[in-house]
Amino acid sequence: MVEVQPPSPGLTQAESLAQLERRLPAFALFSRTAATSSRTYVGALNTRTGQTALASSGGMPGCAAYCAEGNALLALGGNPSEVLFTGAVTVRRSAQGALEAVPMPVCVKCQLDYPRSNFLPGARGAPGGSWGD
Ligand SMILES: [Zn+2]
């Protein structure tokens, strides 16, 4: 699932990314179904056009499964040097039984596909990746 938004004139890159991070939990909770409960979700900004995307992991028609980052990148034109990613989240059930969006580190495969500079400062990489913590 991918949702692309047109540029927001007047927003800086940092403001656009902050807005994406605020919208991401609701997008994840709204998109999640029992069959897609293991998906991750990410926001992305095209730094050239100002377009933004919210995306889930999962295969697109005719393609193998992609990470959320790959799906967001494709939706924004496919050029990694023009895209910045927010932190990713996944949806878990809390101890109280409510669904909640929780942060996810950048997976090992995405650490190979994208340098740390594609992510916001403070992004965490999963252990065992090329720049993981
Ligand atoms: Zn990944």
Backbone and ligand atoms as CSV (ligand in chain L), in Angstrom:
chain,resi,resn,atom,element,x,y,z
A,1,MET,N,N,0.847,-1.189,0.000
A,1,MET,CA,C,0.000,0.000,0.000
A,1,MET,C,C,0.883,1.238,0.000
A,2,VAL,N,N,0.607,2.142,-0.922
A,2,VAL,CA,C,1.395,3.376,-1.027
A,2,VAL,C,C,0.445,4.541,-1.238
A,3,GLU,N,N,0.709,5.612,-0.513
A,3,GLU,CA,C,-0.092,6.826,-0.646
A,3,GLU,C,C,0.861,7.973,-0.977
A,4,VAL,N,N,0.715,8.568,-2.167
A,4,VAL,CA,C,1.605,9.658,-2.593
A,4,VAL,C,C,0.873,10.984,-2.435
A,5,GLN,N,N,1.571,11.961,-1.876
A,5,GLN,CA,C,1.006,13.299,-1.695
A,5,GLN,C,C,1.774,14.298,-2.557
A,6,PRO,N,N,1.083,15.302,-3.096
A,6,PRO,CA,C,1.782,16.342,-3.859
A,6,PRO,C,C,2.654,17.182,-2.929
A,7,PRO,N,N,3.558,17.999,-3.505
A,7,PRO,CA,C,4.405,18.851,-2.669
A,7,PRO,C,C,3.566,19.780,-1.795
A,8,SER,N,N,4.079,20.107,-0.622
A,8,SER,CA,C,3.447,21.088,0.254
A,8,SER,C,C,4.255,22.370,0.182
A,9,PRO,N,N,3.815,23.336,-0.641
A,9,PRO,CA,C,4.618,24.557,-0.807
A,9,PRO,C,C,4.793,25.256,0.540
A,10,GLY,N,N,5.984,25.778,0.764
A,10,GLY,CA,C,6.240,26.508,1.997
A,10,GLY,C,C,6.813,25.665,3.107
A,11,LEU,N,N,6.762,24.343,2.972
A,11,LEU,CA,C,7.362,23.495,3.998
A,11,LEU,C,C,8.825,23.232,3.650
A,12,THR,N,N,9.694,23.335,4.645
A,12,THR,CA,C,11.080,22.919,4.442
A,12,THR,C,C,11.125,21.398,4.382
A,13,GLN,N,N,12.278,20.856,3.959
A,13,GLN,CA,C,12.435,19.395,3.957
A,13,GLN,C,C,12.224,18.835,5.357
A,14,ALA,N,N,12.801,19.516,6.359
A,14,ALA,CA,C,12.674,19.022,7.737
A,14,ALA,C,C,11.207,19.035,8.164
A,15,GLU,N,N,10.472,20.088,7.769
A,15,GLU,CA,C,9.054,20.162,8.145
A,15,GLU,C,C,8.240,19.082,7.432
A,16,SER,N,N,8.539,18.848,6.154
A,16,SER,CA,C,7.838,17.785,5.420
A,16,SER,C,C,8.072,16.423,6.066
A,17,LEU,N,N,9.323,16.163,6.454
A,17,LEU,CA,C,9.646,14.874,7.070
A,17,LEU,C,C,8.999,14.754,8.447
A,18,ALA,N,N,8.964,15.856,9.202
A,18,ALA,CA,C,8.313,15.825,10.518
A,18,ALA,C,C,6.820,15.553,10.354
A,19,GLN,N,N,6.213,16.163,9.327
A,19,GLN,CA,C,4.792,15.929,9.065
A,19,GLN,C,C,4.544,14.456,8.703
A,20,LEU,N,N,5.442,13.886,7.884
A,20,LEU,CA,C,5.310,12.468,7.527
A,20,LEU,C,C,5.407,11.592,8.774
A,21,GLU,N,N,6.351,11.922,9.659
A,21,GLU,CA,C,6.515,11.098,10.865
A,21,GLU,C,C,5.278,11.185,11.751
A,22,ARG,N,N,4.619,12.347,11.761
A,22,ARG,CA,C,3.393,12.471,12.562
A,22,ARG,C,C,2.247,11.668,11.953
A,23,ARG,N,N,2.203,11.579,10.614
A,23,ARG,CA,C,1.098,10.873,9.949
A,23,ARG,C,C,1.311,9.367,9.904
A,24,LEU,N,N,2.573,8.934,10.032
A,24,LEU,CA,C,2.896,7.523,9.808
A,24,LEU,C,C,2.155,6.554,10.748
A,25,PRO,N,N,2.078,6.834,12.063
A,25,PRO,CA,C,1.387,5.857,12.924
A,25,PRO,C,C,-0.068,5.620,12.519
A,26,ALA,N,N,-0.782,6.685,12.202
A,26,ALA,CA,C,-2.185,6.511,11.803
A,26,ALA,C,C,-2.288,5.744,10.485
A,27,PHE,N,N,-1.374,6.041,9.551
A,27,PHE,CA,C,-1.348,5.309,8.278
A,27,PHE,C,C,-1.124,3.822,8.527
A,28,ALA,N,N,-0.184,3.499,9.418
A,28,ALA,CA,C,0.126,2.096,9.712
A,28,ALA,C,C,-1.071,1.403,10.360
A,29,LEU,N,N,-1.672,2.078,11.343
A,29,LEU,CA,C,-2.800,1.457,12.050
A,29,LEU,C,C,-3.994,1.284,11.122
A,30,PHE,N,N,-4.215,2.262,10.225
A,30,PHE,CA,C,-5.333,2.188,9.298
A,30,PHE,C,C,-5.107,1.099,8.250
A,31,SER,N,N,-3.849,0.916,7.814
A,31,SER,CA,C,-3.545,-0.006,6.721
A,31,SER,C,C,-3.494,-1.456,7.181
A,32,ARG,N,N,-3.187,-1.657,8.455
A,32,ARG,CA,C,-2.924,-3.001,8.933
A,32,ARG,C,C,-4.186,-3.864,8.895
A,33,THR,N,N,-4.010,-5.105,8.439
A,33,THR,CA,C,-5.067,-6.102,8.557
A,33,THR,C,C,-4.439,-7.341,9.199
A,34,ALA,N,N,-5.257,-8.295,9.589
A,34,ALA,CA,C,-4.712,-9.509,10.203
A,34,ALA,C,C,-3.720,-10.188,9.260
A,35,ALA,N,N,-3.996,-10.144,7.953
A,35,ALA,CA,C,-3.127,-10.813,6.978
A,35,ALA,C,C,-1.831,-10.052,6.735
A,36,THR,N,N,-1.774,-8.791,7.118
A,36,THR,CA,C,-0.578,-7.983,6.850
A,36,THR,C,C,0.041,-7.497,8.152
A,37,SER,N,N,-0.145,-8.261,9.218
A,37,SER,CA,C,0.244,-7.755,10.534
A,37,SER,C,C,1.744,-7.618,10.708
A,38,SER,N,N,2.544,-8.270,9.843
A,38,SER,CA,C,3.993,-8.169,10.019
A,38,SER,C,C,4.613,-7.069,9.157
A,39,ARG,N,N,3.796,-6.300,8.450
A,39,ARG,CA,C,4.362,-5.277,7.566
A,39,ARG,C,C,4.986,-4.127,8.335
A,40,THR,N,N,5.928,-3.474,7.674
A,40,THR,CA,C,6.470,-2.236,8.213
A,40,THR,C,C,6.012,-1.080,7.332
A,41,TYR,N,N,6.112,0.117,7.867
A,41,TYR,CA,C,5.597,1.319,7.217
A,41,TYR,C,C,6.644,2.414,7.327
A,42,VAL,N,N,6.742,3.224,6.260
A,42,VAL,CA,C,7.743,4.288,6.273
A,42,VAL,C,C,7.212,5.483,5.489
A,43,GLY,N,N,7.721,6.652,5.811
A,43,GLY,CA,C,7.445,7.855,5.034
A,43,GLY,C,C,8.681,8.218,4.238
A,44,ALA,N,N,8.492,8.921,3.102
A,44,ALA,CA,C,9.632,9.319,2.283
A,44,ALA,C,C,9.328,10.632,1.584
A,45,LEU,N,N,10.385,11.413,1.396
A,45,LEU,CA,C,10.297,12.712,0.726
A,45,LEU,C,C,11.180,12.686,-0.509
A,46,ASN,N,N,10.631,13.129,-1.655
A,46,ASN,CA,C,11.472,13.365,-2.831
A,46,ASN,C,C,12.032,14.772,-2.697
A,47,THR,N,N,13.340,14.876,-2.469
A,47,THR,CA,C,13.951,16.170,-2.165
A,47,THR,C,C,13.997,17.084,-3.391
A,48,ARG,N,N,13.799,16.548,-4.591
A,48,ARG,CA,C,13.797,17.377,-5.795
A,48,ARG,C,C,12.401,17.928,-6.078
A,49,THR,N,N,11.375,17.057,-5.993
A,49,THR,CA,C,10.021,17.487,-6.363
A,49,THR,C,C,9.186,17.933,-5.170
A,50,GLY,N,N,9.567,17.524,-3.953
A,50,GLY,CA,C,8.754,17.836,-2.775
A,50,GLY,C,C,7.605,16.867,-2.561
A,51,GLN,N,N,7.406,15.936,-3.513
A,51,GLN,CA,C,6.377,14.901,-3.313
A,51,GLN,C,C,6.738,14.045,-2.107
A,52,THR,N,N,5.707,13.566,-1.392
A,52,THR,CA,C,5.949,12.660,-0.275
A,52,THR,C,C,5.136,11.387,-0.464
A,53,ALA,N,N,5.556,10.329,0.234
A,53,ALA,CA,C,4.837,9.054,0.166
A,53,ALA,C,C,4.840,8.389,1.529
A,54,LEU,N,N,3.749,7.706,1.814
A,54,LEU,CA,C,3.682,6.781,2.941
A,54,LEU,C,C,3.502,5.404,2.323
A,55,ALA,N,N,4.284,4.420,2.765
A,55,ALA,CA,C,4.244,3.109,2.110
A,55,ALA,C,C,4.359,1.993,3.126
A,56,SER,N,N,3.767,0.855,2.777
A,56,SER,CA,C,3.963,-0.358,3.567
A,56,SER,C,C,4.920,-1.268,2.825
A,57,SER,N,N,5.468,-2.235,3.538
A,57,SER,CA,C,6.214,-3.295,2.873
A,57,SER,C,C,5.216,-4.208,2.176
A,58,GLY,N,N,5.740,-5.117,1.365
A,58,GLY,CA,C,4.868,-6.068,0.680
A,58,GLY,C,C,5.028,-5.978,-0.820
A,59,GLY,N,N,4.700,-7.062,-1.503
A,59,GLY,CA,C,4.892,-7.125,-2.940
A,59,GLY,C,C,3.883,-6.283,-3.691
A,60,MET,N,N,4.306,-5.748,-4.820
A,60,MET,CA,C,3.412,-5.057,-5.739
A,60,MET,C,C,3.079,-6.040,-6.862
A,61,PRO,N,N,2.002,-5.821,-7.607
A,61,PRO,CA,C,1.649,-6.765,-8.670
A,61,PRO,C,C,2.824,-7.007,-9.612
A,62,GLY,N,N,3.144,-8.258,-9.844
A,62,GLY,CA,C,4.213,-8.595,-10.784
A,62,GLY,C,C,5.615,-8.491,-10.219
A,63,CYS,N,N,5.728,-8.119,-8.965
A,63,CYS,CA,C,7.065,-7.945,-8.386
A,63,CYS,C,C,7.221,-8.818,-7.154
A,64,ALA,N,N,8.465,-9.037,-6.797
A,64,ALA,CA,C,8.748,-9.698,-5.525
A,64,ALA,C,C,8.418,-8.734,-4.394
A,65,ALA,N,N,8.425,-9.251,-3.194
A,65,ALA,CA,C,8.146,-8.414,-2.032
A,65,ALA,C,C,9.234,-7.365,-1.867
A,66,TYR,N,N,8.823,-6.177,-1.510
A,66,TYR,CA,C,9.744,-5.090,-1.237
A,66,TYR,C,C,9.601,-4.647,0.206
A,67,CYS,N,N,10.668,-4.066,0.703
A,67,CYS,CA,C,10.559,-3.353,1.968
A,67,CYS,C,C,9.709,-2.098,1.750
A,68,ALA,N,N,9.229,-1.527,2.845
A,68,ALA,CA,C,8.479,-0.273,2.750
A,68,ALA,C,C,9.319,0.807,2.067
A,69,GLU,N,N,10.612,0.815,2.371
A,69,GLU,CA,C,11.483,1.820,1.768
A,69,GLU,C,C,11.491,1.689,0.244
A,70,GLY,N,N,11.593,0.450,-0.264
A,70,GLY,CA,C,11.626,0.235,-1.711
A,70,GLY,C,C,10.321,0.652,-2.364
A,71,ASN,N,N,9.208,0.351,-1.709
A,71,ASN,CA,C,7.910,0.736,-2.274
A,71,ASN,C,C,7.751,2.253,-2.291
A,72,ALA,N,N,8.203,2.920,-1.237
A,72,ALA,CA,C,8.132,4.389,-1.208
A,72,ALA,C,C,9.031,4.981,-2.279
A,73,LEU,N,N,10.221,4.414,-2.429
A,73,LEU,CA,C,11.163,4.912,-3.434
A,73,LEU,C,C,10.571,4.788,-4.840
A,74,LEU,N,N,10.000,3.635,-5.155
A,74,LEU,CA,C,9.398,3.445,-6.483
A,74,LEU,C,C,8.296,4.470,-6.727
A,75,ALA,N,N,7.485,4.719,-5.698
A,75,ALA,CA,C,6.368,5.656,-5.845
A,75,ALA,C,C,6.857,7.082,-6.071
A,76,LEU,N,N,8.087,7.379,-5.645
A,76,LEU,CA,C,8.628,8.735,-5.765
A,76,LEU,C,C,9.631,8.846,-6.902
A,77,GLY,N,N,9.633,7.911,-7.845
A,77,GLY,CA,C,10.463,8.058,-9.035
A,77,GLY,C,C,11.641,7.120,-9.110
A,78,GLY,N,N,12.030,6.497,-7.995
A,78,GLY,CA,C,13.029,5.438,-8.067
A,78,GLY,C,C,14.480,5.864,-7.983
A,79,ASN,N,N,14.745,7.155,-7.732
A,79,ASN,CA,C,16.140,7.601,-7.649
A,79,ASN,C,C,16.536,7.785,-6.183
A,80,PRO,N,N,17.347,6.856,-5.628
A,80,PRO,CA,C,17.667,6.918,-4.202
A,80,PRO,C,C,18.369,8.211,-3.790
A,81,SER,N,N,19.087,8.853,-4.717
A,81,SER,CA,C,19.805,10.073,-4.334
A,81,SER,C,C,18.859,11.252,-4.148
A,82,GLU,N,N,17.584,11.076,-4.502
A,82,GLU,CA,C,16.602,12.162,-4.363
A,82,GLU,C,C,15.602,11.893,-3.246
A,83,VAL,N,N,15.827,10.842,-2.437
A,83,VAL,CA,C,14.809,10.450,-1.463
A,83,VAL,C,C,15.392,10.380,-0.043
A,84,LEU,N,N,14.638,10.925,0.910
A,84,LEU,CA,C,14.953,10.790,2.335
A,84,LEU,C,C,13.824,10.024,3.001
A,85,PHE,N,N,14.190,9.075,3.867
A,85,PHE,CA,C,13.198,8.253,4.567
A,85,PHE,C,C,13.041,8.704,6.015
A,86,THR,N,N,11.818,8.591,6.535
A,86,THR,CA,C,11.589,8.753,7.973
A,86,THR,C,C,11.975,7.446,8.672
A,87,GLY,N,N,11.909,7.425,9.983
A,87,GLY,CA,C,11.995,6.168,10.695
A,87,GLY,C,C,10.804,5.294,10.322
A,88,ALA,N,N,10.987,3.973,10.383
A,88,ALA,CA,C,9.905,3.038,10.059
A,88,ALA,C,C,9.182,2.615,11.333
A,89,VAL,N,N,7.953,2.167,11.153
A,89,VAL,CA,C,7.192,1.611,12.284
A,89,VAL,C,C,6.566,0.281,11.858
A,90,THR,N,N,6.208,-0.504,12.844
A,90,THR,CA,C,5.360,-1.661,12.615
A,90,THR,C,C,4.228,-1.613,13.629
A,91,VAL,N,N,3.212,-2.433,13.439
A,91,VAL,CA,C,2.058,-2.410,14.340
A,91,VAL,C,C,2.103,-3.645,15.225
A,92,ARG,N,N,2.054,-3.402,16.529
A,92,ARG,CA,C,2.048,-4.506,17.493
A,92,ARG,C,C,0.842,-4.349,18.402
A,93,ARG,N,N,0.531,-5.446,19.085
A,93,ARG,CA,C,-0.531,-5.373,20.086
A,93,ARG,C,C,0.125,-5.132,21.445
A,94,SER,N,N,-0.314,-4.114,22.125
A,94,SER,CA,C,0.288,-3.779,23.423
A,94,SER,C,C,-0.155,-4.783,24.475
A,95,ALA,N,N,0.466,-4.707,25.650
A,95,ALA,CA,C,0.103,-5.593,26.760
A,95,ALA,C,C,-1.363,-5.415,27.133
A,96,GLN,N,N,-1.894,-4.227,26.885
A,96,GLN,CA,C,-3.306,-3.952,27.194
A,96,GLN,C,C,-4.231,-4.431,26.066
A,97,GLY,N,N,-3.643,-4.926,24.964
A,97,GLY,CA,C,-4.458,-5.466,23.888
A,97,GLY,C,C,-4.770,-4.494,22.766
A,98,ALA,N,N,-4.295,-3.257,22.888
A,98,ALA,CA,C,-4.559,-2.268,21.834
A,98,ALA,C,C,-3.467,-2.334,20.776
A,99,LEU,N,N,-3.833,-2.052,19.524
A,99,LEU,CA,C,-2.834,-1.976,18.460
A,99,LEU,C,C,-2.102,-0.648,18.572
A,100,GLU,N,N,-0.781,-0.692,18.399
A,100,GLU,CA,C,0.008,0.540,18.469
A,100,GLU,C,C,1.151,0.457,17.466
A,101,ALA,N,N,1.558,1.628,16.943
A,101,ALA,CA,C,2.688,1.701,16.016
A,101,ALA,C,C,3.961,1.875,16.819
A,102,VAL,N,N,4.930,0.997,16.591
A,102,VAL,CA,C,6.190,1.063,17.331
A,102,VAL,C,C,7.350,1.178,16.330
A,103,PRO,N,N,8.420,1.908,16.713
A,103,PRO,CA,C,9.539,2.117,15.782
A,103,PRO,C,C,10.234,0.809,15.432
A,104,MET,N,N,10.738,0.743,14.202
A,104,MET,CA,C,11.499,-0.410,13.718
A,104,MET,C,C,12.855,0.085,13.220
A,105,PRO,N,N,13.937,-0.641,13.530
A,105,PRO,CA,C,15.227,-0.271,12.939
A,105,PRO,C,C,15.237,-0.581,11.443
A,106,VAL,N,N,16.157,0.069,10.723
A,106,VAL,CA,C,16.302,-0.181,9.278
A,106,VAL,C,C,16.859,-1.587,9.088
A,107,CYS,N,N,16.222,-2.383,8.223
A,107,CYS,CA,C,16.605,-3.794,8.113
A,107,CYS,C,C,17.960,-3.943,7.422
A,108,VAL,N,N,18.530,-5.134,7.539
A,108,VAL,CA,C,19.854,-5.418,7.001
A,108,VAL,C,C,19.893,-5.200,5.486
A,109,LYS,N,N,18.823,-5.625,4.774
A,109,LYS,CA,C,18.788,-5.477,3.324
A,109,LYS,C,C,18.773,-3.998,2.932
A,110,CYS,N,N,17.970,-3.203,3.637
A,110,CYS,CA,C,17.917,-1.774,3.307
A,110,CYS,C,C,19.229,-1.062,3.636
A,111,GLN,N,N,19.947,-1.556,4.634
A,111,GLN,CA,C,21.253,-0.958,4.920
A,111,GLN,C,C,22.213,-1.182,3.754
A,112,LEU,N,N,22.043,-2.302,3.037
A,112,LEU,CA,C,22.848,-2.549,1.840
A,112,LEU,C,C,22.378,-1.675,0.682
A,113,ASP,N,N,21.052,-1.492,0.580
A,113,ASP,CA,C,20.486,-0.763,-0.556
A,113,ASP,C,C,20.663,0.749,-0.435
A,114,TYR,N,N,20.663,1.259,0.799
A,114,TYR,CA,C,20.696,2.713,1.009
A,114,TYR,C,C,21.735,3.064,2.063
A,115,PRO,N,N,22.544,4.102,1.801
A,115,PRO,CA,C,23.463,4.553,2.846
A,115,PRO,C,C,22.688,5.217,3.977
A,116,ARG,N,N,23.353,5.383,5.103
A,116,ARG,CA,C,22.716,6.008,6.256
A,116,ARG,C,C,22.201,7.413,5.924
A,117,SER,N,N,22.839,8.064,4.952
A,117,SER,CA,C,22.449,9.436,4.593
A,117,SER,C,C,21.071,9.500,3.947
A,118,ASN,N,N,20.478,8.359,3.564
A,118,ASN,CA,C,19.102,8.340,3.057
A,118,ASN,C,C,18.072,8.428,4.192
A,119,PHE,N,N,18.535,8.370,5.424
A,119,PHE,CA,C,17.623,8.327,6.571
A,119,PHE,C,C,17.829,9.562,7.436
A,120,LEU,N,N,16.818,9.878,8.237
A,120,LEU,CA,C,16.924,11.018,9.131
A,120,LEU,C,C,18.020,10.773,10.158
A,121,PRO,N,N,18.631,11.871,10.640
A,121,PRO,CA,C,19.622,11.712,11.710
A,121,PRO,C,C,19.001,10.935,12.867
A,122,GLY,N,N,19.762,10.035,13.443
A,122,GLY,CA,C,19.238,9.248,14.549
A,122,GLY,C,C,18.612,7.940,14.118
A,123,ALA,N,N,18.522,7.691,12.790
A,123,ALA,CA,C,17.965,6.417,12.330
A,123,ALA,C,C,18.809,5.271,12.888
A,124,ARG,N,N,18.134,4.220,13.353
A,124,ARG,CA,C,18.837,3.053,13.862
A,124,ARG,C,C,18.806,1.949,12.824
A,125,GLY,N,N,19.946,1.263,12.669
A,125,GLY,CA,C,19.997,0.121,11.782
A,125,GLY,C,C,19.946,-1.159,12.583
A,126,ALA,N,N,19.289,-2.184,12.034
A,126,ALA,CA,C,19.228,-3.472,12.719
A,126,ALA,C,C,20.636,-4.040,12.848
A,127,PRO,N,N,20.909,-4.762,13.947
A,127,PRO,CA,C,22.225,-5.382,14.133
A,127,PRO,C,C,22.558,-6.313,12.973
A,128,GLY,N,N,23.833,-6.350,12.579
A,128,GLY,CA,C,24.275,-7.260,11.530
A,128,GLY,C,C,24.291,-6.649,10.148
A,129,GLY,N,N,23.786,-5.417,10.000
A,129,GLY,CA,C,23.808,-4.752,8.707
A,129,GLY,C,C,25.081,-3.967,8.501
A,130,SER,N,N,25.216,-3.354,7.315
A,130,SER,CA,C,26.473,-2.689,6.980
A,130,SER,C,C,26.692,-1.433,7.809
A,131,TRP,N,N,25.621,-0.800,8.309
A,131,TRP,CA,C,25.823,0.338,9.219
A,131,TRP,C,C,24.941,0.208,10.464
A,132,GLY,N,N,24.554,-1.016,10.805
A,132,GLY,CA,C,23.675,-1.240,11.950
A,132,GLY,C,C,24.371,-0.970,13.276
A,133,ASP,N,N,23.556,-0.805,14.304
A,133,ASP,CA,C,24.084,-0.454,15.622
A,133,ASP,C,C,24.431,-1.715,16.410
L,1,ZN,ZN,ZN,14.173,-3.075,4.589
